[in-house]
Amino acid sequence: MTTVYDFTVETTSGEKKSLKEFEGNPMVIVNTASKCGFTKQFKELQQLYEEYKDQGLVILGFPSDNFNKQEFDDIDETMNFCQMNYGVTFPMFAKVDVKGDEAEPLFTYLAEQQKGVLTEGIKWNFTKFLIDSNGQVVDRFAPQTNPLKMQKSLDKMFSE
């Protein structure tokens, strides 16, 4: 059975990182964009990370330029933007495609596991996937869903 731990992704420095490194930890995996109307969600994502990281939660951010070119070309610019404006300390990764022929396999898998309302594909920035500590995709949250609305699902996951 495939889990998110079977995927390897690229770090912001160009190194390969196996998601197996996060095995046993619940995760939120999100495609981000620095120049999107939902960019302010970085603040709430960081808030969730700070609130739940001691319980093992990991948030993984993947910048994407798929929707109206709303991400910086340079990953260093993206990282500086996220840290300076939103204090982001959760792991961020290299810019990826989340749809189309060049889609990052991780996001293809996530979208197949938790389909959206009208399509299984990812329709916009800040689509959030909740992963349990066994690496299974257990929920999907729409781009317009404030990350703090995931707290009920996280609390349930941590109480099981």
Secondary structure, DSSP 8 states (H G I E B T S, - for coil): ---GGG-EEEBTTS-EEEGGGGTTS-EEEEEE-TTSTTTTHHHHHHHHHHHHGGGT-EEEEEEB-TTTT-S-SSHHHHHHHHHHHH---S-BB--B--SSTT--HHHHHHHHHS--SS-SS--STT-EEEE-TTS-EEEEE-TTS-GGGGHHHHHHHHH-
